[in-house]
Amino acid sequence: MGEKVLMKGNEAIAEAAIRAGCMHYFGYPITPQTEIAAYMAKRMPKIGGVFLQAESEIAAVNMVLGVAATGKRVMTSSSSPGVSLKSEGISYLAGSDLPALIVNVQRGGPGLGGIQPSQSDYFQAVKGGSHGDFKKIVLAPSSVQEMASLTSTAFDLADKYRMPAMILADGTMGQMMEPVELPEPNAKTFDKPWALTGTKGERKHNIVNSLYLKPEELEKTNFERYERYKEIEENEVLYEEYLMEDAEICVVSFGITARVAKNAIVEARAKGIKVGMIRPITLWPFPNKVLNAAADKCKAFISVEMNMGQMIEDIQLAIECKKPVYLCNRVGGMIPSPEEVLAKIEKVNEGGNK
Amino acid sequence: MAIVFEKPKSLTDATLHYCPGCTHGIIHRLVAEAIDELGIQGRTIGVAPVGCSVMAYDYFDVDFVQAPHGRAPAVATGVKRADPENNIVFTYQGDGDLAAIGTAETVHAAARRENITVIFVNNAIYGMTGGQMAPTTLPGQVTQTSPYGRDVETVGYPVKVCELLSKVDGAAYLERVAVNSPANIKKAKKAIKKAFQNQIEGKGFSLIEVVSTCPTNWGMTPVKALEWLEENMLPYYPLGVYKDIYAEEEAK
C-alpha cells in the first residue's frame, strides 16, 4: 500500500480518483463537498489533467458524459440538491452504457434543506433517481480510508460493467479528517472498443446513444442491461459483519451511522445483549443474502439511518419480512448519538417494538 | 467517365428520415463536405441534439454521441477536453435545443471560448414534436402552441442567437447564413468550413446559425416555405458575420 496521510474525506476521494487514472473532473460548488473541486482545481493543472468548473450541475454531468463517451475515466461530485440536477445526465449515462463516477456528499433535504449531514438520498441513489429502468452501483464509505479505497473500486466496477457508479457519502464523511493509506496508482485498463476516438479511417463509426425508436429494440436493450445487473448482484456485493456470530439482534447501518452504531453495540455487549451489525458497503447491489440468512438466526433488526426510513424497506425485502425491523433515525442534519442507538437496542432486546 | 458529383464520404448511405423539402439534408451535406475537404473525417466526433436531427448519428460517417436536450455544448466540451489535440468536435442543434432549454450551455461554451464548432439550425419552430412555438418563432407566427400567433405581450420576443452571443467575449466566430438559394447555400458552405477550420487552428468557439425551413410544420409547400423564409425570417434574422475576432484583429 501507499503512504499514510491525514486527510479530509472529500480530499481522499479526489486524490484516490487521480490515482485511479481519472484525469477529468467537472463540478459546481455546493456545500459540503466543495473540497473535492478545490483539490482537483489545485492538482489537475499540475499533472496534465482537466479541472473545469461548469456553469451548472447539469452542464457538469454532461461534460462527464462527453469524456465518458471517449472511454476515459471521469467524475463529478456534488451534494443532494446538486445531484437532483445531475439526475437527467445520470439516466443518459446509464442509457448510453457509459462508465463514470458521481459522488454525492449528502446534506439534509428536501428542497434546499440544510448543509448538515444526511442519508436522505438513499432512495434517489439506489432506486434509480431519474427516469427509466436502470441501476447504478452505489458504494457507501464509512471512513476516510474507505472514501479513498471505494473510489478506486467504483471506477473499476463502472468500467467493468459499463455503467455509472456513485459514492454515497455524507457531510460528516466529507469533512472528517482521518489517517488514510492512499491506494497505489490503479493500473487496471479495460478494453473499450465502443469509445469515440475518431474512426481514424480504420473502423466503422461508433455511436454512443440512448435513443431506440423501435420498442422491440429498446425492450431488448433493457433486458440485456438487467442481465448485466443480475451478474453484479451475484458477484459484487460488499458488506462488513460485526459481532454477528451469536447475535440475536442485527443492526443494519451504512456510512457514518454505522460507526455510531458500532459504539452502541460495544456498550450493549458490555451489558450482555447479543447484538451485532451488518454494514452494507454496496447499497446497490444490496447484501440480500447475508441479511436473509441473519433473519433465520436473529429475533429482530434495527435500521439505523439518517432519514425517515429508507433503507429499512430494502432490509424488509431482503429478509422477506421474516422478522421485525425497527427504525432508529435522526434527520435534517442531526446525527444519532451512541446513547440513542443503545437505548433502541435495549428496548428491542426487551421486546419493545417502538 | 469522370465523376463530377458524388455523395460526401462523411455521409453514410442511410436514408434520411427528414420530411420532403426539409433543409436539414442540405445542411448535413454542407457539414459533410467541409469535413471531407478538410480531411478530418477520421478524427471528427459529432454531438447530436434532441429534435428532428437527433438521428444525425446515423447519417454522418463519423463517431457520434447523442446528448440530452440542450446539453450538446456541454457534452462537446467533455469530448473536446478528453483529447483536444486529436478530436474535432461539432454539435448539430435546432432552435429549441440550442436557444431554449440549452441557452446556458450555449452561452457558457461560448464564454469559455470552447474550441468546438456549433451548427445551429434555426427554422423558427419545434419540428419533431409537431410544430410548437420555438424561442425563435417570429412575432405573430402561428404554431400549435401559439394558435393565435406569437403574442410578444404575453410570451415575449424571439431570441436572436448571433446578436446575443456577439456580446460574449469568448465567442470567436459567429455567422448567420441561410439555405434558401444556391447563392446562399454557397455562402453557408464557406462559413461552415471556416467554423471547422477555426477549430483545427485552435481559434475557439465558432457558431454558424443556418436559417432554414420547416415546410411540414409551417404548413407550406417546400417552394412556398423558401419564399416565406426570405420574406419573413431574413428581415428579422439578418444574414452576415456577427463576430470574427481574428478578422477584427487583422483589420486593426
Contacts between the chains, C-beta under 8 A, distances in Angstrom:
chain1	res1	chain2	res2	distance
A	24	B	78	7.4
A	24	B	81	6.5
A	24	B	82	6.7
A	26	B	78	7.2
A	50	B	81	4.9
A	52	B	77	7.3
A	52	B	81	6.9
A	54	B	74	7.0
A	54	B	108	7.6
A	55	B	104	5.5
A	55	B	105	7.3
A	55	B	107	7.9
A	55	B	108	3.9
A	56	B	104	6.0
A	58	B	71	6.8
A	58	B	74	7.4
A	58	B	104	7.8
A	58	B	105	7.8
A	59	B	71	7.1
A	59	B	74	4.1
A	59	B	77	7.8
A	59	B	104	6.8
A	59	B	105	5.5
A	59	B	108	6.7
A	60	B	74	7.7
A	62	B	67	6.5
A	62	B	68	6.4
A	62	B	71	4.0
A	62	B	74	3.7
A	62	B	75	4.9
A	62	B	78	7.0
A	62	B	105	7.3
A	63	B	74	5.2
A	63	B	75	7.2
A	63	B	77	5.0
A	63	B	78	4.0
A	63	B	81	7.3
A	64	B	78	6.3
A	65	B	65	7.4
A	65	B	67	7.3
A	65	B	68	7.9
A	65	B	71	7.8
A	65	B	75	5.4
A	65	B	78	6.3
A	66	B	47	7.6
A	66	B	65	6.9
A	66	B	74	7.1
A	66	B	75	4.2
A	66	B	76	6.3
A	66	B	77	6.2
A	66	B	78	2.1
A	66	B	79	4.2
A	66	B	80	7.6
A	66	B	81	7.6
A	66	B	82	6.9
A	67	B	78	4.2
A	67	B	79	7.2
A	67	B	81	6.7
A	67	B	82	4.6
A	68	B	78	7.5
A	69	B	65	4.4
A	69	B	75	7.5
A	69	B	78	7.4
A	69	B	79	6.3
A	70	B	45	7.7
A	70	B	78	7.7
A	70	B	79	5.9
A	70	B	82	4.0
A	70	B	83	6.4
A	70	B	87	7.4
A	72	B	82	5.2
A	74	B	78	7.2
A	74	B	82	7.9
A	88	B	68	5.6
A	89	B	68	6.4
A	89	B	71	7.4
A	92	B	67	7.8
A	92	B	68	5.2
A	96	B	65	7.5
A	96	B	66	7.4
A	196	B	45	5.0
A	196	B	63	4.0
A	196	B	64	7.4
A	196	B	65	6.0
A	196	B	79	6.7
A	197	B	63	7.1
A	197	B	83	7.4
A	197	B	86	7.6
A	198	B	42	5.4
A	198	B	43	3.8
A	198	B	44	6.6
A	198	B	45	6.3
A	198	B	62	7.5
A	198	B	63	5.9
A	198	B	86	6.2
A	198	B	87	6.5
A	198	B	88	7.9
A	199	B	41	7.1
A	199	B	42	5.3
A	199	B	61	7.7
A	199	B	62	6.6
A	199	B	63	6.1
A	200	B	42	4.4
A	200	B	43	6.9
A	201	B	41	6.9
A	201	B	42	4.3
A	202	B	42	7.6
A	205	B	12	7.7
A	205	B	60	7.5
A	205	B	61	5.4
A	205	B	62	5.6
A	205	B	63	5.3
A	205	B	64	6.6
A	206	B	63	4.9
A	206	B	64	7.6
A	207	B	57	4.7
A	207	B	58	7.6
A	207	B	63	7.5
A	207	B	64	5.1
A	207	B	65	7.6
A	207	B	66	7.6
A	208	B	64	7.2
A	208	B	65	4.3
A	208	B	66	6.9
A	209	B	48	7.8
A	209	B	57	6.0
A	209	B	64	7.6
A	209	B	65	7.3
A	209	B	66	4.3
A	210	B	66	6.6
A	211	B	54	6.2
A	211	B	55	7.7
A	211	B	66	5.9
